[in-house]
Amino acid sequence: MKNILRWSEGRGWAWRLVGLAAVLILGRASQSAATPVTFVFTSDVHYGITRGSFRGAGNVESRVVDAALVAKINRLPTAVLPKDDGLRAGEVVGPIEFSVITGDIANRQELYPIHVQSATVSWAQFEETILKPYALKNAAGETAPLFLVPGNHDVSDAIGSPSKMVPERDATSMAEIYNHMLRPAVPLTKDTYDYAKHKIYYSRDFGGAHCIFLTMWPDSTARAWIDNDLARVAAATPVFLFCHDQPDLEAKHLTNPNGKRDINSHDKFENVVGDVCADGTTVDVETAIEQRALVAWLKTHRNITGYFHGNSNWHQVYTWTGLEGDLALNTFRADSSMKGKDSGKDEKRLSFQLITFDVAAQTLTSRECLWNAKGKSDTDDTPVGWGESHTLSIAPRAK
């Protein structure tokens, strides 16, 4: 009986401790939801190619440029935010909760005009120069997650391309992105990865917002997955989508509507987005049907208030309105370290975005980080410069 009483008393204390822990955890959760969250957003690192010039050198390999990029990202916590009208203006950046690269880790392993290295080699360089040195910490003092989604080059390496590639297929970057993000019990390899089966869809919560990470573009298959995922998310919770393609996607990324619907040099469809092109039989058509379907779906989820993408490679914060102007979606386009539309010609324009959002205030600020602002004279130790700043509402959309 004494032993039973001791156990009962001990259990009572245990339950009190559990209750106290629950209060503390819930308190932290409530606090974190009310505290501004900061993350890094970039895209299109394109391992396997060179850029024309960088810091006084010519034809500089991606592994050199991207190593410099991650060195600047690692320095961010000590940077001071500009005194703009955005969240936390003039404060030290401090902890960063996560980072995102929205695709094209490996460049397409094309044979012409020059032979680009395989996805296997590109992924090894990505691991060595980005994954290993990446050192951002979150508010808990832990390594801030680095989230990845694939781009059309990653997918084409895995499934083939209308252009000539050597090797014809190499699914290494797709398999490794899948392994890093979904953590399967048995890791995939370039030989076991199957694009039809192994879609890279996942979601995470930060500071009261729900973040969804997608392969390529929110096509009909991805939208069905998101519908299921959002069934557990409150209608007032801000939702951010991260994927490679812009909302007004290119027709060539859709699945070939012709013949066997295969990838071939005549039709030029890449088959990297699952939906079959419904607008015509050539890659020159406007993707009107696909865009209208996306708009109709977005209207059923008005708490999707941020869409983050790469692919077209310049810094821009804009409102995507759809073809009829009946939508208002905050959209964020990232520059590329290797293929920037503007920064490819002027290395002082190289940028990524530093995003801060506050769910309690229903506000988000995007700041353009000019990470090579001094051009030829810039070094890994030079502080980042600040470009454009945009502060937007993340409350559920009116349309």
C-alpha positions in Angstrom: 0.0 0.0 0.0 2.8 2.4 0.9 4.4 1.8 -2.6 1.0 2.4 -4.2 0.6 5.7 -2.3 4.1 6.8 -3.2 3.5 6.0 -6.9 0.1 7.9 -6.7 1.8 10.9 -5.1 4.6 10.8 -7.6 2.1 10.6 -10.4 0.3 13.6 -9.0 3.5 15.6 -9.1 4.1 14.2 -12.6 0.8 15.4 -13.8 1.4 18.8 -12.2 4.7 19.0 -14.1 3.0 17.9 -17.3 0.4 20.7 -16.8 3.1 23.3 -16.1 5.0 22.2 -19.2 1.8 22.4 -21.3 1.2 25.9 -20.0 4.7 26.9 -20.9 4.5 25.3 -24.3 1.2 26.9 -25.1 2.5 30.2 -23.8 5.5 29.9 -26.2 3.3 29.0 -29.1 1.0 31.9 -28.4 4.0 34.2 -28.1 5.6 32.9 -31.3 2.3 33.4 -33.2 2.3 37.0 -32.0 6.0 37.7 -32.7 7.3 38.8 -36.2 8.9 35.9 -38.1 11.8 36.5 -40.5 12.9 34.2 -43.4 15.1 34.2 -46.4 13.7 33.6 -49.9 15.8 32.9 -53.0 15.8 30.7 -56.1 17.5 29.3 -59.2 21.1 28.6 -58.0 21.7 26.6 -61.2 24.7 24.5 -60.3 26.7 23.4 -63.4 26.9 26.7 -65.3 29.0 29.9 -65.2 28.1 33.6 -65.0 30.0 36.0 -67.3 31.6 38.0 -64.5 31.7 38.1 -60.7 34.0 40.1 -58.4 36.6 40.8 -61.1 36.7 37.3 -62.6 35.2 36.0 -65.8 33.2 32.8 -66.5 32.8 32.1 -62.8 31.4 28.7 -61.8 28.1 28.5 -59.9 29.8 26.8 -56.9 31.9 29.9 -56.4 29.1 32.4 -56.8 26.6 30.4 -54.7 29.2 29.9 -52.0 29.4 33.7 -51.8 25.7 33.9 -51.7 25.4 31.6 -48.7 28.2 33.4 -46.9 26.1 36.6 -47.2 23.0 34.8 -45.9 25.0 33.6 -42.9 25.9 37.2 -42.0 22.3 38.4 -42.0 21.6 38.1 -38.3 24.0 40.9 -37.4 22.7 43.2 -40.2 20.6 46.2 -39.4 17.3 46.6 -41.2 16.8 49.8 -43.1 14.7 52.6 -41.6 11.8 52.1 -44.0 8.1 51.8 -43.3 8.3 48.1 -42.8 8.1 45.7 -39.9 11.0 46.0 -37.4 12.5 48.9 -39.4 15.9 50.0 -38.0 16.4 46.9 -35.8 19.1 44.2 -35.9 17.8 41.3 -38.0 18.5 38.7 -35.3 17.3 35.1 -35.6 15.9 33.8 -38.8 13.4 31.0 -38.7 13.9 29.4 -42.1 15.1 29.8 -45.6 13.7 28.7 -49.0 15.2 28.0 -52.4 12.4 27.6 -55.0 14.1 25.3 -57.4 16.6 24.8 -60.2 19.3 23.5 -57.8 20.9 21.7 -60.7 21.0 23.1 -64.2 19.7 21.0 -67.0 22.6 18.7 -68.1 22.4 19.8 -71.8 25.0 18.9 -74.4 24.7 22.1 -76.4 26.0 24.8 -76.7 28.3 23.5 -74.0 28.1 20.2 -72.1 26.7 21.0 -68.6 27.7 18.6 -65.8 25.3 15.9 -64.6 22.8 16.4 -61.8 24.9 14.0 -59.7 27.9 16.4 -59.9 25.7 19.5 -59.4 24.1 18.1 -56.3 27.5 17.2 -54.7 28.6 20.8 -55.3 25.4 22.1 -53.8 25.9 20.1 -50.7 29.5 21.2 -50.4 28.9 24.9 -51.0 25.4 25.6 -49.6 24.1 22.8 -47.4 27.2 22.3 -45.4 28.2 26.0 -44.7 24.6 27.2 -44.2 24.6 28.3 -40.6 21.5 30.4 -39.8 20.0 30.0 -36.4 16.4 30.4 -35.3 15.1 32.0 -32.1 15.5 28.6 -30.3 19.2 28.6 -31.2 18.7 25.7 -33.6 19.8 25.5 -37.2 17.0 27.3 -39.2 15.5 24.8 -41.7 16.5 25.3 -45.4 13.5 24.3 -47.5 13.8 23.1 -51.1 11.5 22.5 -54.0 12.5 21.5 -57.5 12.5 23.6 -60.6 12.0 22.6 -64.2 15.8 21.9 -64.7 15.8 19.5 -61.8 12.7 17.7 -63.1 14.0 17.6 -66.7 17.3 16.0 -65.5 15.1 13.3 -64.0 12.6 12.6 -66.8 14.3 13.9 -70.0 14.2 17.0 -72.1 13.3 18.2 -75.6 17.0 19.2 -75.8 19.8 16.8 -76.0 21.2 15.8 -72.6 24.1 13.7 -71.5 23.3 11.6 -69.5 19.8 11.4 -70.9 18.4 11.1 -67.4 19.9 11.7 -63.9 17.3 12.0 -61.1 19.9 12.8 -58.4 18.7 16.3 -57.5 15.0 15.2 -57.4 15.8 12.2 -55.2 17.9 14.2 -52.8 15.4 17.1 -52.5 12.8 14.4 -51.8 15.0 12.8 -49.2 15.9 16.0 -47.5 12.4 17.4 -47.3 10.2 14.2 -46.8 12.6 12.0 -45.0 11.5 8.6 -46.3 12.4 5.5 -44.2 14.3 4.2 -47.2 16.1 7.1 -49.0 15.5 7.4 -52.7 18.3 7.2 -55.3 18.6 8.4 -58.8 17.6 4.9 -59.9 14.6 4.5 -57.6 13.1 8.0 -57.9 9.9 8.1 -60.0 8.5 11.5 -60.9 5.0 10.2 -61.3 5.0 8.7 -57.8 7.3 10.9 -55.8 5.8 14.4 -55.8 7.4 16.8 -53.4 4.6 18.3 -51.4 4.9 19.3 -47.8 3.8 22.0 -45.3 5.1 23.6 -42.1 3.8 26.2 -39.6 5.7 29.3 -38.5 4.6 32.1 -36.3 0.9 31.5 -36.9 1.2 31.2 -40.7 1.0 28.0 -42.8 3.7 27.5 -45.4 3.1 25.0 -48.3 6.0 23.8 -50.6 5.2 22.4 -54.0 6.8 20.7 -57.0 6.7 23.2 -59.9 3.2 24.8 -59.9 -0.2 24.4 -58.2 -1.6 22.1 -60.9 -4.8 20.0 -60.4 -3.0 17.3 -58.5 -1.2 19.8 -56.2 -4.5 21.6 -55.7 -6.2 18.4 -54.5 -3.3 17.8 -52.1 -3.5 21.4 -50.8 -7.3 21.1 -50.3 -6.7 18.2 -48.0 -3.8 19.9 -46.2 -5.8 23.1 -45.6 -8.8 21.2 -44.2 -7.0 21.4 -40.8 -6.1 25.0 -41.2 -8.4 27.8 -40.0 -9.8 30.1 -42.7 -8.2 33.2 -41.0 -4.7 31.7 -41.0 -2.3 33.2 -43.6 -1.1 30.6 -46.1 2.0 31.1 -48.2 2.7 29.0 -51.3 6.3 28.3 -52.4 7.0 26.7 -55.9 9.2 27.2 -58.9 6.8 28.6 -61.6 5.1 31.9 -61.6 1.2 31.9 -61.5 1.0 32.7 -65.2 3.1 29.6 -66.1 4.8 29.0 -69.4 3.0 26.6 -71.8 6.2 24.6 -72.4 6.2 23.4 -68.8 2.8 21.7 -69.2 2.4 18.1 -70.5 2.4 17.6 -74.2 -1.1 17.4 -75.6 0.0 15.8 -78.9 0.4 12.1 -79.9 1.9 10.0 -77.2 2.1 13.0 -74.9 5.8 12.4 -74.7 8.9 14.6 -74.4 10.3 15.2 -77.9 12.3 17.8 -79.8 9.5 18.5 -82.2 6.7 19.5 -79.8 9.1 20.9 -77.2 6.8 20.4 -74.2 8.8 19.6 -71.1 6.1 17.6 -69.2 7.3 19.0 -65.8 3.7 20.2 -64.8 1.2 17.3 -64.7 -1.7 19.0 -66.4 -2.0 18.5 -70.1 -1.9 21.8 -72.1 -5.5 22.6 -72.8 -4.9 25.9 -74.8 -3.4 24.5 -78.0 -0.9 22.2 -79.5 2.3 24.4 -79.4 4.4 25.8 -76.6 3.6 29.3 -78.0 0.1 29.4 -76.6 -1.1 31.5 -73.7 -1.9 29.3 -70.7 -5.4 30.9 -70.2 -7.3 27.8 -69.3 -4.8 26.8 -66.7 -4.6 30.3 -65.2 -8.4 30.6 -65.0 -8.5 27.2 -63.2 -5.9 28.5 -60.7 -7.8 31.7 -60.1 -11.1 29.8 -59.5 -9.3 27.6 -57.0 -7.6 30.5 -55.2 -11.0 32.1 -54.7 -11.9 29.1 -52.5 -8.9 29.7 -50.3 -8.8 33.5 -49.7 -6.3 33.0 -46.9 -3.6 32.2 -49.4 -2.1 35.6 -49.3 1.5 35.0 -50.5 2.9 33.2 -53.6 6.7 32.8 -53.8 8.4 31.7 -57.1 11.5 31.7 -59.2 12.0 30.6 -62.8 11.8 34.1 -64.5 14.7 35.4 -62.5 14.4 39.0 -61.4 13.5 40.7 -58.1 9.8 41.7 -58.0 7.0 42.1 -55.5 3.7 42.4 -57.4 0.0 41.7 -57.3 -1.1 38.9 -59.6 -4.6 39.7 -60.8 -5.3 36.8 -63.2 -6.3 37.3 -66.8 -9.6 39.1 -65.9 -8.3 41.2 -63.1 -10.6 39.5 -60.6 -7.9 38.4 -58.2 -5.4 40.2 -55.9 -2.6 37.8 -54.8 0.6 39.1 -53.2 3.3 37.5 -55.4 7.1 37.5 -54.8 9.6 36.7 -57.6 13.2 35.9 -56.8 16.4 36.9 -58.6 18.9 34.2 -59.6 22.6 34.1 -58.7 23.4 32.7 -62.1 20.6 33.6 -64.5 19.3 37.0 -63.3 17.5 39.0 -65.9 19.0 42.2 -64.4 21.8 40.9 -62.1 23.2 38.8 -65.0 24.3 42.1 -66.6 25.0 44.0 -63.4 26.4 42.0 -60.5 25.5 44.9 -58.1 21.9 43.9 -58.6 22.3 40.3 -57.3 19.6 39.9 -54.6 17.5 37.7 -52.4 14.5 38.6 -50.3 14.4 38.9 -46.5 10.7 38.5 -45.5 9.3 39.5 -42.1 5.7 38.8 -41.3 3.5 39.4 -38.2 0.3 37.4 -38.1 -1.1 39.5 -35.2 -0.7 42.6 -37.3 -1.7 40.8 -40.5 1.3 42.4 -42.2 4.3 41.3 -44.2 7.4 43.2 -45.3 9.7 42.1 -48.1 13.1 43.7 -48.3 15.5 43.3 -51.3 18.9 42.2 -50.0 21.6 43.3 -52.4 24.2 40.8 -51.5 27.0 41.9 -53.9 26.2 45.7 -53.8 29.8 46.8 -54.2 30.3 44.7 -57.3 34.0 43.9 -58.1 35.1 45.1 -54.7 32.6 43.2 -52.7 33.7 40.4 -50.4 32.0 37.8 -48.2 32.5 40.1 -45.2 30.9 43.2 -46.9 27.5 44.0 -45.3 24.5 43.5 -47.5 22.9 46.5 -49.1 19.2 47.2 -49.1 17.0 47.8 -52.2 13.3 47.9 -52.5 11.0 47.4 -49.5 7.3 46.5 -49.7 4.9 46.2 -46.8 1.6 44.3 -47.6 -1.5 42.9 -45.9 -1.7 39.2 -45.3 -5.3 39.3 -44.1 -7.7 37.0 -46.1 -8.1 38.5 -49.6 -11.2 40.3 -50.6 -10.9 38.8 -54.0 
